[in-house]
């Protein structure tokens, strides 16, 4: 679907469902230099609407992201466009991944690609590039964390789920970034303390080791100018939330849930509530 077709469909309100799918599902991807992305828009798309930009996990695709209907429909119902970029192809395997770690560069400059996704989606669909939340799951969450650390002003907020820095951890970040980190207490795929994936020990040459989320939060407190202790705590049937209210750089929050490696029910509503609260 090209820009002319998309504009006509929007103008004539031809959607047959509560949301209008563009560049996703049965439609071809939106092609841009360096890659592609998929998108789904609310039926009543407002000019300058916000967007949830969500990065898929290892082995998935942007089209796969749009099959996560609970998350997608929760965002659409609130007037958000859902933008689902495609990672890079996995060598010798199906699906896609992200070249997220600065010590292991891939075939694409991921930061430049995600900036291009932001700008193209804003121009193509009339979205506000200053009202985009970048989120992601697992490896996608790691990609979100590294982009937030290296280019904190690229998106208005960052919300990684079950993914963070890998070892060696960054020594520091370029500046403050509003960040909500969500993680399962019993995650065995990306444990809170990290996991050795390759090598005899974490210190061995060539070892590939997931990072320590607790250490990542230390880095984020420093980057966001937060005090050591959190200032607010909340809990409900799903989440235990810890919020640093005493930051002089950017808000920081951590939400844990009693589960494994996944996106818990109600995550989209919680994350968008948090994101909208940044503007208050």
C-alpha positions as CSV (number, residue, x, y, z in Angstrom):
1,X,0.0,0.0,0.0
2,X,1.6,3.3,-1.1
3,X,1.0,6.7,0.5
4,X,-1.6,7.7,-2.0
5,X,-3.6,4.6,-1.3
6,X,-3.3,4.9,2.4
7,X,-4.4,8.5,2.3
8,X,-7.5,7.6,0.2
9,X,-8.4,4.8,2.5
10,X,-8.2,7.1,5.5
11,X,-10.2,9.9,3.9
12,X,-13.0,7.6,2.8
13,X,-13.0,5.6,6.1
14,X,-12.9,2.3,4.3
15,X,-11.9,0.2,7.3
16,X,-14.1,-2.8,7.7
17,X,-13.0,-3.3,11.3
18,X,-12.3,-1.1,14.4
19,X,-8.8,-0.5,13.1
20,X,-7.4,0.1,9.7
21,X,-4.4,-2.1,8.9
22,X,-1.6,-0.6,6.8
23,X,1.7,-2.1,5.8
24,X,0.9,-5.2,7.8
25,X,-1.1,-8.4,7.8
26,X,-2.0,-9.2,4.2
27,X,-0.6,-5.9,3.1
28,X,3.1,-5.4,2.1
29,X,5.5,-3.9,4.6
30,X,6.3,-0.2,4.5
31,X,9.7,-0.2,2.8
32,X,12.3,2.4,3.8
33,X,16.1,2.6,3.3
34,X,17.6,0.0,5.4
35,X,14.5,-2.1,6.1
36,X,10.8,-2.2,6.6
37,X,8.1,-1.9,9.2
38,X,4.4,-2.7,9.6
39,X,1.7,-0.5,11.0
40,X,-1.9,-0.5,12.2
41,X,-3.9,2.6,12.8
42,X,-7.1,3.4,14.8
43,X,-10.2,3.9,12.7
44,X,-10.6,7.5,13.8
45,X,-6.9,8.5,13.4
46,X,-6.4,12.1,14.7
47,X,-3.9,14.4,13.1
48,X,-0.7,14.3,15.2
49,X,-1.7,11.1,16.9
50,X,0.7,9.3,19.2
51,X,2.3,5.9,18.4
52,X,3.5,2.8,20.2
53,X,6.6,1.6,18.3
54,X,7.1,-2.0,19.4
55,X,10.2,-4.1,18.6
56,X,9.7,-7.8,18.3
57,X,11.7,-10.5,20.1
58,X,14.2,-13.0,18.7
59,X,12.9,-15.0,15.7
60,X,9.8,-12.9,15.2
61,X,8.9,-10.1,12.8
62,X,7.1,-6.8,12.6
63,X,4.1,-8.6,11.1
64,X,4.2,-11.0,14.1
65,X,4.0,-8.1,16.5
66,X,0.6,-7.2,15.0
67,X,-0.7,-10.6,15.9
68,X,-0.4,-9.7,19.6
69,X,-4.0,-8.5,19.5
70,X,-4.4,-7.7,23.2
71,X,-1.5,-5.2,23.1
72,X,-2.4,-3.8,19.7
73,X,-6.1,-3.3,20.3
74,X,-5.4,-1.7,23.7
75,X,-3.2,0.9,22.0
76,X,-5.6,1.4,19.1
77,X,-8.5,2.0,21.5
78,X,-6.6,4.8,23.0
79,X,-5.9,6.5,19.7
80,X,-2.4,5.2,19.2
81,X,-1.0,4.0,16.0
82,X,1.0,0.8,16.4
83,X,4.3,0.7,14.5
84,X,6.1,-2.7,14.2
85,X,9.6,-2.5,12.7
86,X,11.3,-5.5,11.2
87,X,14.7,-6.6,12.6
88,X,17.5,-8.0,10.5
89,X,17.3,-11.5,9.1
90,X,18.8,-14.3,11.2
91,X,21.6,-16.1,9.4
92,X,20.5,-19.5,8.2
93,X,17.2,-19.3,10.1
94,X,13.8,-17.8,9.7
95,X,12.6,-14.8,11.5
96,X,14.5,-11.7,12.5
97,X,16.6,-10.2,15.4
98,X,18.3,-7.0,16.3
99,X,22.0,-6.0,16.2
100,X,21.7,-4.3,19.6
101,X,25.1,-4.6,21.3
102,X,27.7,-2.0,20.4
103,X,30.5,-4.5,20.7
104,X,28.9,-6.8,18.1
105,X,27.8,-4.6,15.2
106,X,25.5,-6.1,12.6
107,X,24.8,-5.4,9.0
108,X,22.6,-2.3,9.8
109,X,22.9,0.8,11.9
110,X,19.9,0.0,14.1
111,X,19.7,3.5,15.6
112,X,19.6,5.1,12.2
113,X,17.0,2.6,11.0
114,X,14.7,3.3,14.0
115,X,15.0,7.0,13.5
116,X,14.0,6.5,9.8
117,X,11.0,4.4,10.9
118,X,10.0,7.2,13.3
119,X,10.3,9.9,10.6
120,X,8.7,7.8,7.8
121,X,5.7,6.8,9.9
122,X,5.2,10.4,11.1
123,X,5.2,11.7,7.6
124,X,3.2,8.8,6.0
125,X,0.4,8.7,8.6
126,X,0.4,12.2,10.1
127,X,1.7,11.1,13.5
128,X,3.5,13.2,16.0
129,X,7.2,12.1,16.2
130,X,7.4,13.8,19.6
131,X,4.7,11.5,21.0
132,X,6.1,8.1,20.2
133,X,6.8,5.4,22.9
134,X,9.5,2.9,21.9
135,X,9.0,-0.5,23.5
136,X,10.1,-4.0,22.8
137,X,10.2,-7.5,24.1
138,X,13.2,-9.7,24.9
139,X,15.9,-8.9,22.3
140,X,13.7,-6.1,21.2
141,X,13.7,-4.9,24.8
142,X,17.5,-4.9,24.8
143,X,17.4,-2.9,21.6
144,X,15.2,-0.4,23.3
145,X,17.5,-0.2,26.3
146,X,20.6,0.5,24.2
147,X,18.9,3.1,22.0
148,X,17.6,4.9,25.1
149,X,21.1,4.8,26.5
150,X,22.9,5.9,23.4
151,X,20.3,8.3,21.9
152,X,18.0,9.3,24.7
153,X,16.2,12.0,22.8
154,X,15.2,9.9,19.9
155,X,11.8,8.9,21.3
156,X,9.6,10.5,24.0
157,X,9.8,7.4,26.2
158,X,11.2,3.9,26.5
159,X,9.6,0.7,27.8
160,X,11.6,-2.5,27.5
161,X,10.0,-5.7,28.5
162,X,12.1,-8.8,29.5
163,X,15.2,-7.3,27.9
164,X,18.0,-5.1,29.0
165,X,21.7,-4.5,28.6
166,X,24.1,-7.4,28.0
167,X,27.6,-7.9,29.4
168,X,29.9,-6.0,29.2
169,X,27.4,-3.5,30.5
170,X,27.7,0.1,29.3
171,X,29.9,2.3,31.4
172,X,27.3,5.0,31.3
173,X,24.6,6.6,29.1
174,X,24.6,9.7,26.9
175,X,21.9,11.4,29.0
176,X,18.6,10.9,30.8
177,X,15.8,9.0,29.2
178,X,12.3,8.4,30.6
179,X,12.2,4.6,31.1
180,X,9.8,2.0,32.4
181,X,11.4,-1.5,32.7
182,X,9.0,-4.5,33.0
183,X,10.3,-8.0,33.9
184,X,9.0,-11.4,35.1
185,X,10.2,-12.4,38.5
186,X,10.6,-16.0,37.3
187,X,12.0,-15.3,33.9
188,X,14.3,-18.1,33.0
189,X,15.1,-17.1,29.5
190,X,16.3,-13.6,30.4
191,X,16.8,-13.8,34.2
192,X,17.0,-10.6,36.2
193,X,20.6,-11.5,37.1
194,X,21.5,-12.5,33.5
195,X,22.5,-15.8,31.9
196,X,25.6,-17.3,30.3
197,X,24.7,-18.2,26.7
198,X,28.1,-19.1,25.3
199,X,31.5,-19.8,26.9
200,X,32.8,-21.6,29.9
201,X,32.3,-18.7,32.3
202,X,31.1,-15.1,32.1
203,X,34.8,-14.0,32.2
204,X,36.1,-16.3,29.5
205,X,37.1,-14.7,26.2
206,X,34.3,-14.8,23.7
207,X,31.6,-15.4,26.3
208,X,28.1,-14.2,25.5
209,X,26.3,-13.2,28.7
210,X,23.1,-11.5,29.3
211,X,23.3,-8.5,31.6
212,X,22.2,-7.9,35.1
213,X,18.9,-5.9,35.3
214,X,19.7,-4.8,38.8
215,X,23.0,-3.3,37.5
216,X,21.1,-1.7,34.6
217,X,18.8,0.1,37.1
218,X,21.9,1.4,38.8
219,X,23.1,2.8,35.4
220,X,19.7,4.3,34.8
221,X,19.5,6.0,38.2
222,X,22.8,7.6,37.4
223,X,21.8,8.7,33.9
224,X,18.4,10.0,35.1
225,X,19.8,11.8,38.1
226,X,17.9,9.8,40.6
227,X,18.6,9.2,44.2
228,X,19.5,5.7,45.4
229,X,16.1,4.8,46.9
230,X,12.8,4.8,45.0
231,X,10.2,7.3,46.3
232,X,7.0,5.5,45.5
233,X,5.7,1.9,45.5
234,X,2.6,0.4,44.1
235,X,1.2,-3.1,43.7
236,X,-2.0,-4.7,42.2
237,X,-3.0,-8.2,41.1
238,X,-0.3,-8.2,38.4
239,X,2.6,-5.8,39.2
240,X,4.9,-4.7,41.9
241,X,6.0,-1.2,40.8
242,X,8.9,0.9,42.1
243,X,9.1,4.5,41.0
244,X,12.0,6.9,41.4
245,X,10.2,10.2,42.0
246,X,13.3,12.1,43.0
247,X,15.1,12.3,39.6
248,X,16.4,15.6,38.2
249,X,16.9,14.2,34.7
250,X,14.1,11.9,33.7
251,X,11.5,9.6,35.3
252,X,12.4,6.0,36.0
253,X,10.2,3.1,37.0
254,X,10.5,-0.7,37.3
255,X,7.5,-3.1,37.2
256,X,7.9,-6.7,38.2
257,X,5.3,-9.4,37.8
258,X,5.0,-13.0,39.0
259,X,5.7,-14.7,35.7
260,X,8.2,-15.9,33.2
261,X,9.5,-14.7,29.9
262,X,6.5,-12.9,28.4
263,X,4.4,-9.8,28.2
264,X,1.9,-9.9,31.1
265,X,-1.8,-9.1,30.7
266,X,-2.5,-5.4,30.9
267,X,1.0,-4.3,30.1
268,X,-0.1,-2.0,27.3
269,X,-2.6,-0.1,29.5
270,X,0.0,0.2,32.2
271,X,2.8,1.4,29.8
272,X,0.5,3.9,28.1
273,X,-0.7,5.3,31.4
274,X,2.9,5.8,32.4
275,X,3.8,7.3,29.0
276,X,0.9,9.8,29.2
277,X,1.9,10.7,32.7
278,X,5.2,12.0,31.4
279,X,3.4,15.0,29.9
280,X,1.7,15.9,33.2
